[in-house]
């Protein structure tokens, strides 16, 4: 049955590999179960209800992606988008969280239409090869800096922005050990190298008293107060329309780039960056946002952490289904999830960053009009701490450089349109 549904042999994978990949991706994403309630709680929402809604929305998104698109990606409420929801829309603009959920719902509908009519696919497949590889590299660098920050290997420092963390602390040392362990195991072709590293670091941390087992099972609280709580009374206001556009723009750049990069690293794309069921993957992603809003969470998006499961061998939607099942199980085993510290999952993200950064060799360095925009997109993501801004700046740079170089025929309409939309977003401050 699984072979018929997911075409495992055609993708060169097995049920065991897909399960390991799903578990690996889940462990790198599980932090959202604790981060999202904290952030959404700042908007006045009940944190315990958000915890359950986050798990359910993530599970449904993963099931749609796995069963409909047969793509090995994990979905959950997006970091950054939830902060924009809580601190900008509710905290800064004065909307209620119910009204903000309505904005997310409408943005999901718009995003769904862009995906269903293949406008989003048209935009992605129109991206030049070098810029596409630059985006992959940028996401790898972005993942790396997030992982380094989570592990305490780099910390904030005013005069230089960041600096090396305190290596007298156990966290950074264990994170560094975890990365070296993954690389060593991967070089020996050991299956599940990433998962083994996560579990090994967690066990060592427990032995050292850095993490604790605080129970196994807890009863999930009710999420009924969040379900269908959307308030559409102000959805046609100018301010709310700008909020909707912000969700659409950010989701367009973030998830499109993530899908493209993860598919590339999974070896699922052709020379034009397309992959089987690309349209379905995009529709799945946009549908998950709409469903998530109805359940009471901010935009559900495809996670860059999906690369961890792909690195562990995930190639089909069975990986996504496993992730979804684990999110549902997590509602009952939340104390156990806290056993895995951030510095245990950080090495997995570093390793994925390493793999994605290798795409730098595919950039056309002999043509600076191609290489420079790719470089701008790549360094923009970690330095701006935003996938969307990195991609947007890359598009703008590509269009401007080609015009200034007189190479007008190289500019595809979709690239120019996205560049203009990005500039409009910046000018009207609808991009966060």
C-alpha positions in Angstrom: 0.0 0.0 0.0 2.8 2.4 0.9 4.7 1.6 -2.2 1.6 2.3 -4.3 0.9 5.6 -2.5 4.4 7.1 -2.3 6.4 5.3 -5.1 9.2 4.4 -2.7 11.2 2.3 -5.1 11.1 4.9 -7.9 12.5 7.4 -5.5 15.2 5.0 -4.2 14.0 4.9 -0.6 12.5 2.5 1.9 9.8 2.7 4.6 12.5 2.6 7.3 14.5 5.5 5.7 11.4 7.6 5.4 10.5 7.0 9.0 14.0 8.0 10.1 13.8 11.1 7.9 10.4 12.1 9.3 11.6 11.7 12.9 14.7 13.7 12.1 12.8 16.6 10.6 10.3 16.5 13.4 13.0 16.8 16.1 14.5 19.8 14.3 11.0 21.4 14.1 9.6 20.4 17.5 10.8 23.7 19.0 7.8 25.4 17.3 5.5 23.6 19.8 7.0 25.7 22.6 8.0 28.9 20.7 4.7 29.5 19.0 2.6 29.6 22.2 5.0 32.0 23.8 4.9 34.4 20.8 1.2 34.1 20.1 0.6 34.5 23.9 1.9 38.0 23.5 -1.1 38.7 21.3 -3.4 37.8 24.1 -4.1 34.2 23.0 -4.2 31.3 25.5 -0.7 29.7 25.3 -1.9 26.2 26.1 -4.6 26.3 23.4 -2.0 27.6 20.9 0.2 24.6 21.8 -2.5 22.2 20.7 -3.5 24.3 17.7 0.1 24.4 16.6 0.4 20.6 16.7 -2.9 20.0 14.9 -2.3 22.6 12.2 1.2 21.3 11.6 -0.1 17.7 11.3 -2.8 18.6 8.8 -0.3 20.6 6.7 2.1 17.7 6.7 -0.6 15.2 5.8 -1.7 17.4 2.8 1.8 17.8 1.6 2.6 14.1 2.0 -0.6 12.6 0.6 -1.4 15.1 -2.0 2.0 16.3 -3.2 4.2 13.3 -2.2 6.9 15.7 -1.1 9.2 15.2 1.9 8.6 18.5 3.7 7.4 19.4 7.2 4.9 22.2 7.7 4.1 24.2 10.8 3.3 27.8 11.8 6.2 29.9 10.6 8.7 31.6 12.8 8.9 35.3 11.8 5.4 35.3 10.5 4.1 34.5 14.0 6.2 37.4 15.4 4.8 39.7 12.8 1.3 38.6 13.7 1.8 39.1 17.5 4.1 42.1 17.7 3.3 44.1 14.6 -0.3 43.4 13.7 -1.7 43.0 17.2 0.8 44.8 19.4 1.8 47.6 17.0 -1.3 48.2 14.8 -3.9 47.6 17.4 -5.9 44.8 15.8 -7.3 42.0 17.9 -5.9 38.5 17.5 -9.2 37.5 16.0 -8.9 40.2 13.3 -5.3 39.2 12.7 -6.4 35.6 12.1 -8.9 36.8 9.5 -6.0 38.5 7.7 -4.0 35.2 7.7 -7.1 33.4 6.4 -7.6 35.8 3.5 -3.8 35.7 2.7 -4.1 32.0 2.5 -6.9 32.2 0.0 -4.9 34.6 -2.1 -1.9 32.4 -1.8 -4.0 29.4 -2.8 -5.2 31.1 -5.9 -1.7 32.1 -6.9 -0.7 28.5 -6.5 -3.8 26.9 -8.1 -3.5 29.0 -11.2 0.3 28.2 -11.3 1.2 31.9 -11.0 3.5 31.0 -8.1 5.0 28.1 -10.1 5.5 30.4 -13.1 7.4 32.8 -10.8 9.7 30.1 -9.4 10.5 28.4 -12.7 11.3 31.7 -14.3 14.2 32.3 -11.8 17.5 32.2 -13.6 19.8 29.2 -12.7 22.5 31.2 -10.9 20.0 33.1 -8.8 18.2 29.8 -8.0 21.5 28.3 -6.7 22.2 31.5 -4.8 18.9 31.2 -3.1 19.8 27.6 -2.1 23.2 28.8 -0.7 21.5 31.7 1.1 19.0 29.3 2.8 21.9 27.1 3.8 23.7 30.1 5.4 20.5 31.3 7.0 20.0 27.8 8.6 23.6 27.8 9.7 23.4 31.2 11.6 20.1 30.1 13.2 21.8 26.9 14.4 24.9 28.7 15.6 22.7 31.1 17.6 20.5 28.3 19.0 23.6 26.4 20.1 25.3 29.5 21.7 28.2 29.2 19.3 27.6 32.8 18.2 26.0 35.5 20.4 24.9 39.1 20.0 27.6 41.7 20.6 27.1 45.4 20.0 30.3 46.7 18.4 30.7 43.8 15.9 27.0 42.7 15.9 27.9 39.0 16.7 30.9 37.3 18.2 31.9 33.8 19.3 30.0 32.3 22.2 31.4 31.0 25.5 33.1 27.7 24.9 33.5 27.1 28.6 29.8 26.3 28.5 28.5 22.8 27.8 26.0 23.7 25.2 28.4 25.1 22.5 30.8 22.2 23.1 28.1 19.6 22.7 26.7 21.3 19.6 30.2 21.3 18.0 30.6 17.6 19.0 27.2 16.8 17.4 28.2 18.4 14.1 31.5 16.5 14.0 29.6 13.3 14.8 27.2 13.8 12.0 30.0 14.4 9.5 31.9 11.4 10.7 28.9 9.1 10.5 27.8 10.5 7.2 31.3 9.9 5.7 30.8 6.2 6.8 27.4 6.1 5.1 25.7 5.3 8.5 21.9 5.5 8.0 20.2 8.1 10.3 23.5 10.0 11.1 21.6 13.2 11.9 19.1 11.4 14.2 21.9 9.5 16.0 23.7 12.8 16.7 20.6 14.4 18.1 19.9 11.5 20.5 23.6 11.1 21.5 23.9 14.8 22.4 20.6 14.7 24.4 21.7 11.6 26.3 25.1 13.2 27.1 23.3 16.4 28.2 21.1 14.3 30.5 24.1 12.5 32.0 25.7 15.9 32.7 22.5 17.2 34.3 21.9 19.8 31.5 18.5 18.4 30.6 16.0 16.5 32.6 13.3 13.9 32.2 10.2 15.6 33.6 7.5 13.1 32.8 6.1 11.2 29.8 2.4 12.0 29.2 0.2 15.0 29.7 -3.5 15.5 28.6 -3.8 18.1 25.8 -5.8 21.2 26.8 -8.8 22.4 24.7 -8.2 24.6 21.6 -12.0 25.2 21.1 -11.7 29.0 21.8 -9.3 29.4 18.8 -11.2 27.4 16.2 -13.1 29.6 13.7 -12.4 32.6 15.9 -11.6 34.9 12.9 -13.2 38.4 12.9 -13.6 39.7 9.4 -15.1 43.1 10.4 -12.1 45.1 9.4 -10.7 43.0 6.6 -11.4 45.6 3.9 -9.7 48.5 5.7 -6.6 49.9 4.0 -4.4 49.0 7.0 -5.7 45.4 7.0 -5.1 45.1 3.3 -1.5 46.0 3.8 -1.3 43.3 6.5 -2.7 40.7 4.1 -0.3 41.7 1.4 2.6 41.4 4.0 1.6 37.8 4.8 1.2 37.0 1.1 4.6 38.6 0.1 6.6 37.0 2.9 4.9 33.6 2.4 5.5 33.8 -1.3 9.3 34.4 -0.9 9.9 32.2 2.1 8.0 29.1 1.1 8.8 29.2 -2.6 12.5 29.5 -1.8 12.3 26.7 0.7 10.5 24.3 -1.6 12.9 25.0 -4.4 16.0 24.6 -2.2 14.8 21.4 -0.4 13.7 19.8 -3.7 17.1 20.6 -5.2 19.0 19.0 -2.3 16.7 16.0 -2.5 17.7 15.5 -6.1 14.1 15.9 -7.2 14.4 18.8 -9.6 15.3 19.0 -13.3 17.6 21.5 -15.0 14.8 24.2 -14.8 14.3 23.8 -11.1 11.0 21.9 -11.5 10.0 18.7 -9.7 7.2 16.3 -9.9 4.0 17.6 -8.2 5.5 21.0 -7.8 2.1 22.6 -8.3 0.6 20.3 -5.8 3.3 21.1 -3.2 2.5 24.8 -3.6 -1.2 24.3 -3.3 -0.6 22.1 -0.2 1.4 24.8 1.4 -1.1 27.6 0.7 -4.1 25.4 1.8 -2.3 24.7 5.1 -2.1 28.4 5.8 -5.9 28.8 5.3 -6.7 25.8 7.5 -4.2 26.9 10.2 -6.0 30.3 10.4 -9.3 28.5 10.9 -7.7 26.5 13.7 -6.3 29.6 15.4 -2.6 29.9 14.4 -0.6 32.2 12.1 0.6 31.3 8.6 1.5 27.6 8.2 4.6 27.3 6.0 7.1 24.8 4.7 10.0 24.6 7.0 13.6 24.9 6.0 14.3 22.3 8.6 12.9 19.8 6.2 16.4 19.7 4.8 17.4 17.7 7.9 15.1 14.8 6.9 16.2 15.0 3.3 19.8 14.7 4.5 18.7 11.6 6.4 17.3 10.1 3.2 13.7 11.3 3.0 12.5 11.5 -0.6 8.7 11.0 -0.6 5.5 12.2 1.1 5.8 9.4 3.6 8.4 11.5 5.4 5.7 14.3 5.7 3.1 11.9 6.9 5.5 10.6 9.6 6.1 14.2 10.7 2.4 14.8 10.9 1.8 11.7 13.0 4.6 12.8 15.4 3.0 16.2 15.8 -0.3 14.6 16.8 1.5 12.3 19.2 3.5 15.3 20.6 0.3 16.7 22.0 0.3 13.9 24.6 4.0 13.7 25.1 5.1 17.3 25.5 7.2 16.7 28.6 9.3 14.2 26.7 10.0 16.8 23.9 11.7 19.1 26.4 14.3 16.4 26.9 15.9 17.4 23.5 17.8 20.7 24.0 18.3 23.3 21.3 22.0 22.5 21.1 21.2 18.9 20.2 19.1 19.8 17.1 21.4 22.7 16.1 24.1 20.4 14.6 21.4 18.9 12.3 20.7 22.4 10.9 24.4 23.2 10.6 24.9 20.0 8.6 22.0 20.9 6.3 23.5 24.4 5.9 26.7 22.7 4.9 25.0 20.6 2.2 23.1 23.6 0.8 26.1 25.9 0.7 27.8 23.4 -1.6 25.4 24.6 -4.3 27.7 27.7 -4.6 29.8 25.7 -7.1 26.9 25.7 -9.5 26.7 29.5 -9.8 28.1 30.9 -13.1 31.1 32.8 -11.6 32.4 33.6 -15.1 29.5 36.0 -15.6 29.3 38.7 -12.9 25.8 39.8 -14.1 24.7 36.3 -13.0 27.0 35.7 -10.1 26.5 39.0 -8.3 22.7 38.8 -7.8 23.2 35.2 -6.6 25.8 36.4 -4.1 23.6 39.2 -2.9 20.7 36.8 -2.4 22.9 34.4 -0.6 24.5 36.8 1.9 21.3 38.8 2.3 19.4 36.0 3.9 21.7 35.5 7.0 22.7 39.2 7.2 19.1 40.5 7.0 18.0 37.4 9.0 15.2 37.0 6.4 14.7 34.5 3.5 12.2 36.9 1.9 14.4 40.0 2.0 17.4 38.0 0.7 15.4 36.7 -2.3 13.8 40.1 -2.9 17.1 41.9 -3.0 18.5 39.2 -5.3 15.6 39.8 -7.8 16.1 43.5 -7.6 19.8 43.2 -8.2 19.4 40.8 -11.1 17.0 43.1 -12.9 19.0 46.3 -12.2 22.3 44.8 -13.2 20.9 43.3 -16.4 19.4 46.6 -17.4 22.6 48.5 -16.6 24.6 46.0 -18.6 22.3 46.2 -21.6 21.3 42.5 -21.3 17.6 43.1 -21.5 16.8 39.8 -23.1 18.0 37.9 -20.0 15.3 39.5 -17.9 12.3 37.2 -17.7 8.9 38.9 -17.0 8.4 37.0 -13.7 11.8 38.2 -12.3 11.0 41.8 -13.2 7.5 41.6 -11.7 8.7 40.1 -8.4 11.4 42.8 -8.3 8.9 45.6 -8.7 6.5 44.0 -6.1 9.4 43.7 -3.7 10.3 47.4 -4.1 6.6 48.3 -3.6 6.5 46.2 -0.5 9.5 48.0 0.9 8.2 51.4 -0.1 4.8 50.8 1.5 6.4 49.0 4.5 4.3 45.9 3.9 7.3 43.6 4.0 8.5 42.9 7.5 
